[in-house]
């Protein structure tokens, strides 16, 4: 998994795998889902990330 933040567009992209994208769906006005040929999630794009997901406070935790 890879998470990329683009400050110039305030966009976050979460890439879950390298499968080719067959379809992109709008989840809501700020969120796009990229799906592969089997309908599995490939990546998630969040626009206006600072206000939608609080990107300045981003952290992660590995659950055991």
TORKOL-4160 file (C-alpha; in steps of 0.2 Angstrom, whole numbers, padded with zeros to 4 digits, m for minus):
64
<pt num="1" X="0000" Y="0000" Z="0000"/>
<pt num="2" X="0006" Y="0017" Z="m0004"/>
<pt num="3" X="m0001" Y="0034" Z="0002"/>
<pt num="4" X="0003" Y="0050" Z="m0008"/>
<pt num="5" X="m0002" Y="0068" Z="m0003"/>
<pt num="6" X="m0001" Y="0082" Z="m0016"/>
<pt num="7" X="m0001" Y="0098" Z="m0007"/>
<pt num="8" X="m0003" Y="0109" Z="m0023"/>
<pt num="9" X="m0020" Y="0101" Z="m0026"/>
<pt num="10" X="m0024" Y="0095" Z="m0008"/>
<pt num="11" X="m0027" Y="0078" Z="m0014"/>
<pt num="12" X="m0023" Y="0061" Z="m0006"/>
<pt num="13" X="m0021" Y="0045" Z="m0015"/>
<pt num="14" X="m0021" Y="0028" Z="m0007"/>
<pt num="15" X="m0015" Y="0015" Z="m0018"/>
<pt num="16" X="m0019" Y="m0003" Z="m0012"/>
<pt num="17" X="m0012" Y="m0013" Z="m0027"/>
<pt num="18" X="m0005" Y="m0011" Z="m0044"/>
<pt num="19" X="m0019" Y="m0019" Z="m0054"/>
<pt num="20" X="m0025" Y="m0010" Z="m0069"/>
<pt num="21" X="m0040" Y="0002" Z="m0066"/>
<pt num="22" X="m0055" Y="m0003" Z="m0077"/>
<pt num="23" X="m0068" Y="0009" Z="m0069"/>
<pt num="24" X="m0068" Y="0025" Z="m0058"/>
<pt num="25" X="m0083" Y="0028" Z="m0048"/>
<pt num="26" X="m0088" Y="0044" Z="m0038"/>
<pt num="27" X="m0091" Y="0039" Z="m0020"/>
<pt num="28" X="m0096" Y="0057" Z="m0016"/>
<pt num="29" X="m0091" Y="0074" Z="m0022"/>
<pt num="30" X="m0073" Y="0073" Z="m0015"/>
<pt num="31" X="m0070" Y="0054" Z="m0016"/>
<pt num="32" X="m0066" Y="0043" Z="m0031"/>
<pt num="33" X="m0064" Y="0024" Z="m0031"/>
<pt num="34" X="m0053" Y="0015" Z="m0044"/>
<pt num="35" X="m0059" Y="m0003" Z="m0047"/>
<pt num="36" X="m0051" Y="m0017" Z="m0057"/>
<pt num="37" X="m0059" Y="m0029" Z="m0069"/>
<pt num="38" X="m0066" Y="m0039" Z="m0055"/>
<pt num="39" X="m0073" Y="m0024" Z="m0046"/>
<pt num="40" X="m0060" Y="m0025" Z="m0032"/>
<pt num="41" X="m0053" Y="m0008" Z="m0025"/>
<pt num="42" X="m0037" Y="m0003" Z="m0033"/>
<pt num="43" X="m0035" Y="0015" Z="m0026"/>
<pt num="44" X="m0045" Y="0029" Z="m0017"/>
<pt num="45" X="m0043" Y="0047" Z="m0021"/>
<pt num="46" X="m0048" Y="0061" Z="m0009"/>
<pt num="47" X="m0049" Y="0079" Z="m0015"/>
<pt num="48" X="m0049" Y="0093" Z="m0002"/>
<pt num="49" X="m0040" Y="0082" Z="0010"/>
<pt num="50" X="m0036" Y="0095" Z="0023"/>
<pt num="51" X="m0054" Y="0098" Z="0027"/>
<pt num="52" X="m0061" Y="0081" Z="0023"/>
<pt num="53" X="m0049" Y="0070" Z="0032"/>
<pt num="54" X="m0038" Y="0081" Z="0042"/>
<pt num="55" X="m0022" Y="0077" Z="0033"/>
<pt num="56" X="m0011" Y="0088" Z="0043"/>
<pt num="57" X="m0014" Y="0076" Z="0058"/>
<pt num="58" X="m0012" Y="0060" Z="0048"/>
<pt num="59" X="m0004" Y="0045" Z="0057"/>
<pt num="60" X="m0006" Y="0026" Z="0056"/>
<pt num="61" X="m0004" Y="0011" Z="0068"/>
<pt num="62" X="0000" Y="m0007" Z="0064"/>
<pt num="63" X="m0012" Y="m0018" Z="0073"/>
<pt num="64" X="m0006" Y="m0034" Z="0080"/>
